[in-house]
Structures are given as structure tokens and as C-alpha cells.
């Protein structure tokens, strides 16, 4: 081999190495997340909040364990049959690494068997019925369970003069959970529920139910309705004169959703609620989150956005624990027991139930700098889902 051959060979070596490296890089599969949300229909505001938070996180963290993140958004239009079909397509055709989203309980339950059969982790960012995670060993939740946020409020009510209450809930899974657990906790403290009223989920008219509540003359009305419907309830609560009759209103945080709270106006001031997230939560992590979300989405984040953002955190942390090939059972196993500092405060995933463990805050609606906020004044730390603890 002469000198010229050696020089040419040496000059070509970097190119040869690059050529060998390119196929390896090309084979680095993206971490694909099938995001199923209601982007149209009555719960579109929830879908938009979660999508905005997921995309914000993906911009801030563009790779999970070295794999580029891809978000495959699908709109179920609020129909569980569509959720099932979309989950199947995402798992079979798109080969997603995880499923995520799920605005309502029926949507999550429709997708759970598909996640189980395909052994694909599924992160519930919204649906709150306690039993959702029992539908598949691959289901995890980063939102909340309804009993988790109801029991602390019932305890607060019992300690603050509520002896007789009326419950008003939407007639579906989370509403029935709220009714049950509020009544049990208030009853254990010596209180009673005089009326347990259930309102149809679709096209609700609260007026006749609020009239029945007023006629019962309770110390307080406890209410749960899904996010987005609270403004209708607050308007009709004011019109029916319950506050003027000395009846207090206490609610789960869904009713006083940050996304619509400003539009509720004066009737919302002073209302007490319990929940796991408020845009007014006093932490540096939350201030950064609120500022980034406002800049990216042009709106205030609500608790649905927190569920979406934390769902992405859970997937990234688990992927990085497993490594570049994170998928299936290994990815699911890594998600169990994960803990981190969320915009809502410290959170973790219960390894046994796959549900989130988190602080629950008692809040009061106050006006700050011209806007209405749920201002936290008491904390119940590290709350597990009481429904599963009872089981």
C-alpha cells in the first residue's frame, strides 16, 4: 500500500464512520404519545387545557431518554366509542409508547382494555372516578380521584359548623363518588345529608334542584359538577337566593375551575372549595408554570393543565429510568412509586394503586389584582385515594 493510498484512506475514515453512525441515529425511534382528548363538544375546554400543557412540556423537554417526543393528538368528541376506536388505532397502527389524556371516566374505561392487551402504559390526566385505575394494571393517574378531594372538604365542613347539608352532584361516576364520600365523612362527624340531589350530566338545569335545596334549609349546599359547568351553577345559585337565605356554598374545585372563574363574578367570592391545584398556589415551581403556560397558550392554567403537565413528567422520568428502549411492562414498572415536585406541590404515584398521592388544599375565592383566584388557606398533606384505602 503506497503513501497516496494511506492518505486517501485516512481522509475517508470520518466519512465512513459517519455513514455507519447514520443508520443507528435513524433507527432511534421517537417516544410517541397517543393523546386522546375531547377537543370538540361540551368538554372541549378541558381538552384544550390538557393539550396546551402537554405541548408546553414537550417544548421544554423535547426528548425522553434521548428519544424525540411526538404527540399524536386525537379528538374523541366526547364519545367513549370514539375513544376506544382511537386507542386501538394508536396502539396498532401508530405503535405509540404510551396513551394519555381521557377527559371523562367513560373515555378512560373504554381505552383501558386496549392498554391492557397491548401492554401499553396509559396516563389518565383528567377522569376522576376512583375505580378507573382498577380497569387495567397499565392505567396510571396524574389528576385526582373524587374521594381524595371530597373527604378533606367534608372534614373541614364538619369542623366549621355544618351539621345539615344538601348535596348536588352531576349524575355520573365522579358525582356519585362525591355524594357518597361527602355524606360518609360528614355523617362520621355527627352531621346529616338532608337531600342528595343528582342532576343530569347533559344540558343541566340546576334551578329546580336548587329550589329543593333551599326548601330543605340546610347549613350548606355541597356541589360537584364537571369543569366547565360551574359558571351555570353559580349563576343559578345566586338567582335562587340561597346565599341571602344564609345557606353556605361549599364545592369541589371542578366547580371553581381557574379557566372560567373570572367569568363567575361576585357570586363566587368567598366560596370555599377543596382541590389539589390552584393557579394561585404559592410556590416557585407554580409561578414558572403559570407564566410559561400564559405565554404559550394565552390563558390561565387550571387543574386539568396540571394533570397534563404532570402526566408528561411521569412519562419522562420513567423513560429516563428505563433507558432508550423504554416500553411496555418495563416502562409501567418504572412509573410505580415515582415522586417529584409538581406545580401543585409534592406528588408521587402509589406503587400499589397507580394513583397519585398529593396535597389537598382548602381554598377561598378572593379578588387579587382585579382577578378572582382560589386562595389556599389550609393544607391536608400527602392524601391517598380514600376509596382504595378503605378497600
C-alpha positions in Angstrom: 0.0 0.0 0.0 1.6 3.3 -1.1 1.6 6.7 0.7 -1.2 8.1 -1.5 -3.5 5.1 -0.7 -2.9 5.6 3.0 -3.7 9.3 2.9 -6.9 8.7 0.9 -7.9 6.0 3.3 -7.3 8.2 6.3 -9.2 11.1 4.7 -12.2 8.9 4.1 -12.3 7.4 7.6 -14.5 10.2 9.2 -17.0 9.9 6.3 -17.1 6.1 6.7 -17.7 6.5 10.4 -20.4 9.0 9.8 -22.0 6.6 7.3 -22.0 3.9 9.8 -23.4 6.2 12.5 -26.3 7.5 10.4 -28.4 4.3 10.3 -28.1 4.0 14.1 -29.4 7.5 14.6 -32.1 6.9 12.1 -33.2 3.8 14.0 -33.6 5.8 17.2 -37.4 5.5 17.4 -39.4 8.5 18.7 -41.2 8.3 22.0 -44.8 8.6 20.7 -47.6 9.6 23.0 -51.2 9.0 21.8 -53.1 11.9 23.3 -56.9 11.3 23.3 -58.9 14.3 24.4 -62.3 15.9 23.8 -61.3 18.8 21.6 -64.9 19.4 20.4 -68.2 19.1 22.2 -69.2 20.2 25.7 -65.9 19.3 27.3 -63.6 21.0 24.7 -62.3 23.5 27.3 -60.8 20.6 29.3 -59.2 19.1 26.2 -57.7 22.4 25.2 -56.2 22.9 28.7 -54.6 19.5 28.7 -53.3 19.7 25.2 -51.7 23.1 25.9 -49.9 21.7 29.0 -48.7 18.6 27.1 -47.3 20.6 24.2 -45.7 23.1 26.6 -43.9 20.2 28.4 -42.9 18.7 25.1 -41.3 22.0 24.0 -39.5 22.3 27.3 -38.4 18.6 27.2 -38.1 17.6 23.5 -36.5 14.2 24.2 -37.3 11.4 26.6 -34.3 9.2 27.3 -32.7 10.5 24.2 -35.7 9.8 22.0 -37.5 12.7 20.3 -41.0 13.2 21.7 -44.0 13.0 19.3 -47.5 14.0 20.4 -50.3 12.3 18.3 -53.5 14.2 19.2 -56.9 12.6 18.6 -60.3 14.1 19.2 -62.9 11.8 20.6 -65.6 14.5 20.5 -66.8 13.4 24.0 -67.8 9.9 22.8 -66.5 6.8 24.6 -66.9 4.7 21.4 -64.6 7.1 19.6 -62.1 6.9 22.4 -62.0 3.1 22.1 -61.5 3.2 18.3 -58.8 5.9 18.5 -56.9 4.0 21.2 -56.9 0.9 19.1 -55.6 2.8 16.1 -52.9 4.5 18.0 -51.7 1.2 19.6 -51.9 -0.9 16.4 -51.1 1.5 13.6 -49.0 4.2 15.2 -47.1 2.0 17.7 -47.3 4.6 20.5 -45.2 4.2 23.6 -48.0 5.4 25.8 -51.6 6.5 25.7 -52.7 9.7 27.6 -55.5 12.1 28.2 -59.1 10.8 28.8 -61.3 13.7 29.9 -64.2 11.7 31.4 -64.4 8.3 33.2 -66.3 6.5 30.3 -63.4 7.5 28.0 -60.8 6.1 30.3 -62.7 2.9 30.8 -63.2 2.5 27.1 -59.4 2.6 26.4 -58.2 0.6 29.5 -58.8 -2.9 28.0 -56.8 -1.9 24.9 -53.9 -0.7 27.0 -54.0 -3.9 29.0 -54.0 -6.2 25.9 -51.2 -4.2 24.2 -49.3 -3.8 27.5 -49.0 0.0 26.8 -48.9 2.4 29.8 -51.9 4.7 29.9 -51.8 8.0 31.8 -55.2 9.4 32.9 -54.9 13.2 33.0 -58.5 14.0 33.9 -61.0 11.3 34.7 -61.6 11.1 38.4 -63.8 8.2 39.3 -61.9 6.2 42.0 -62.2 2.8 40.2 -60.5 3.9 36.9 -57.1 2.6 37.8 -58.6 -0.8 38.6 -59.6 -1.3 35.0 -56.1 -2.3 33.9 -52.7 -2.7 35.5 -51.3 -0.4 32.9 -53.5 2.6 34.0 -51.9 5.4 35.9 -53.5 8.7 37.0 -52.0 12.2 37.4 -55.2 14.1 38.0 -57.1 13.3 41.2 -59.8 11.0 42.5 -63.1 12.5 43.6 -63.0 10.9 47.1 -59.4 12.2 47.5 -60.6 15.8 47.3 -64.0 15.3 48.8 -63.2 13.8 52.2 -61.0 16.8 53.3 -63.7 19.3 52.5 -66.3 17.3 54.4 -64.0 17.2 57.4 -63.5 21.0 57.1 -67.3 21.5 56.9 -67.9 19.4 60.0 -65.3 21.4 61.9 -66.8 24.7 60.8 -70.5 24.5 61.8 -72.0 22.4 59.0 -74.4 19.9 60.7 -77.1 19.7 58.0 -76.2 19.7 54.3 -77.7 19.1 50.9 -75.6 17.6 48.2 -76.0 18.5 44.5 -73.9 16.4 42.1 -73.8 15.5 38.4 -75.3 12.1 37.8 -72.2 10.1 36.7 -69.3 8.3 38.3 -67.4 11.2 39.9 -70.6 12.8 41.1 -71.7 9.6 42.8 -68.3 9.3 44.4 -68.6 12.9 45.7 -72.1 12.3 47.1 -71.1 9.1 48.8 -67.8 10.2 50.4 -69.1 13.7 51.5 -72.1 12.0 53.2 -70.0 9.4 54.9 -67.4 11.8 56.3 -70.0 14.4 57.4 -72.0 11.6 59.0 -69.0 10.3 60.9 -68.6 13.7 62.4 -72.3 13.8 63.5 -73.8 15.7 60.6 -76.5 14.7 58.2 -77.4 15.0 54.5 -81.0 16.1 54.3 -81.2 15.8 50.5 -78.9 14.0 47.9 -79.8 15.5 44.6 -78.5 14.2 41.2 -78.5 16.4 38.1 -78.3 15.0 34.6 -74.8 15.4 33.1 -76.0 16.6 29.7 -77.6 20.1 29.4 -78.0 20.6 33.2 -80.6 22.9 34.6 -79.9 23.4 38.3 -82.8 25.7 39.2 -85.3 23.0 40.3 -82.7 21.2 42.3 -81.5 24.4 44.0 -85.1 25.2 44.9 -85.4 21.9 46.6 -82.1 22.6 48.4 -83.3 25.9 49.6 -86.6 24.4 50.9 -84.6 21.9 53.0 -83.0 24.8 54.8 -79.5 23.3 55.3 -76.4 24.9 56.8 -74.7 24.4 53.5 -75.0 23.1 50.0 -72.2 20.8 48.8 -71.8 20.7 45.0 -69.8 18.8 42.4 -70.2 19.4 38.6 -67.5 18.8 36.0 -65.2 21.5 34.9 -66.8 24.0 32.6 -70.3 23.7 34.0 -69.6 25.6 37.2 -70.5 29.0 35.8 -74.0 27.8 35.1 -74.4 26.5 38.6 -73.0 29.7 40.3 -75.4 31.9 38.3 -78.4 29.9 39.3 -77.3 29.6 42.9 -77.2 33.4 43.1 -80.6 33.7 41.2 -82.3 31.3 43.7 -81.2 33.4 46.7 -79.6 30.7 48.7 -76.8 32.9 49.9 -79.3 35.5 51.0 -81.1 32.8 52.9 -78.0 32.1 54.9 -77.1 28.9 53.1 -73.4 28.5 52.6 -71.9 27.0 49.4 -69.0 24.6 49.5 -67.7 22.9 46.4 -65.1 20.7 44.8 -62.5 22.6 42.8 -64.0 21.5 39.5 -66.9 23.9 40.1 -64.5 26.9 40.5 -62.3 26.0 37.6 -59.5 28.6 37.0 -60.3 28.6 33.3 -63.8 30.1 33.9 -63.5 31.6 37.5 -63.2 35.2 36.4 -66.4 35.0 34.4 -68.4 34.0 37.5 -68.1 37.4 39.1 -69.4 38.4 42.5 -71.4 35.2 43.3 -68.2 33.2 43.5 -66.5 35.5 46.1 -66.0 33.8 49.4 -67.0 30.3 48.2 -65.0 27.6 50.0 -63.7 24.6 48.0 -61.1 21.8 48.2 -58.8 20.7 45.4 -55.3 19.8 44.5 -54.3 22.7 42.3 -54.9 26.4 42.0 -53.2 28.9 39.7 -52.6 30.9 42.9 -50.6 28.1 44.6 -47.7 29.8 46.3 -44.6 28.1 45.0 -41.7 29.0 42.7 -42.5 25.9 40.5 -46.1 27.0 40.1 -45.1 30.6 39.3 -42.8 29.4 36.5 -45.6 27.0 35.2 -48.3 29.7 35.2 -46.0 32.2 33.4 -44.9 29.7 30.8 -48.5 28.5 30.2 -49.8 32.0 29.8 -47.1 32.9 27.3 -47.6 29.7 25.3 -51.4 29.3 25.5 -52.7 32.8 26.2 -54.8 31.7 29.2 -54.6 30.8 32.9 -53.8 27.1 33.6 -56.4 25.1 35.5 -56.2 21.8 37.3 -56.6 19.9 34.0 -53.5 21.6 32.7 -51.6 20.5 35.9 -52.8 16.9 35.3 -51.5 17.0 31.7 -48.1 18.6 32.7 -47.6 16.1 35.5 -48.6 13.2 33.2 -45.7 14.2 30.9 -43.4 14.5 33.8 -44.2 10.9 34.9 -43.6 9.5 31.4 -40.3 11.3 31.0 -39.0 10.3 34.4 -39.9 6.7 33.9 -38.4 6.6 30.3 -35.2 8.0 31.7 -35.1 5.4 34.4 -35.5 2.5 32.0 -33.4 3.9 29.2 -33.7 4.5 25.4 -35.8 1.3 24.8 -38.4 2.2 27.4 -41.7 0.5 26.6 -44.4 -1.8 27.8 -44.1 -3.5 31.2 -40.7 -2.0 32.0 -42.0 1.5 31.5 -45.1 0.8 33.6 -43.0 -0.7 36.4 -40.7 2.4 36.4 -43.7 4.6 36.8 -44.7 3.0 40.1 -43.5 4.9 43.1 -42.2 7.9 41.1 -42.2 11.2 43.0 -41.5 14.8 42.0 -42.2 18.5 42.8 -45.2 19.5 40.7 -46.6 23.0 40.2 -49.3 21.8 42.7 -46.7 20.7 45.3 -45.1 17.4 46.1 -46.7 14.4 44.4 -46.0 10.7 44.0 -47.5 7.6 42.3 -48.8 5.0 44.7 -47.0 1.8 43.7 -49.9 -0.4 44.7 -52.8 1.5 43.2 -51.1 3.6 40.5 -53.0 6.6 41.7 -51.5 10.0 42.5 -50.7 10.9 46.1 -50.9 14.7 46.7 -51.7 17.6 49.0 -55.3 18.7 49.1 -55.9 22.4 49.8 -58.9 24.2 51.3 -59.4 27.4 49.4 -61.5 30.6 49.4 -62.3 32.7 46.3 -60.7 36.1 46.6 -60.1 39.0 44.3 -56.4 39.7 43.7 -55.1 42.4 41.3 -58.5 42.6 39.6 -58.9 38.8 39.1 -60.6 36.0 41.0 -58.4 33.3 42.4 -58.9 30.2 44.6 -56.6 31.2 47.5 -55.4 28.3 49.6 -55.6 28.7 53.4 -55.2 25.1 54.7 -53.4 22.0 53.6 -54.1 18.3 54.1 -50.7 16.7 53.1 -50.0 13.6 51.1 -53.6 12.4 50.6 -54.1 8.9 49.1 -57.3 7.9 47.5 -59.5 7.0 50.5 -61.7 4.7 48.3 -58.8 2.4 47.8 -57.5 2.8 51.3 -61.0 1.7 52.6 -60.9 -1.3 50.2 
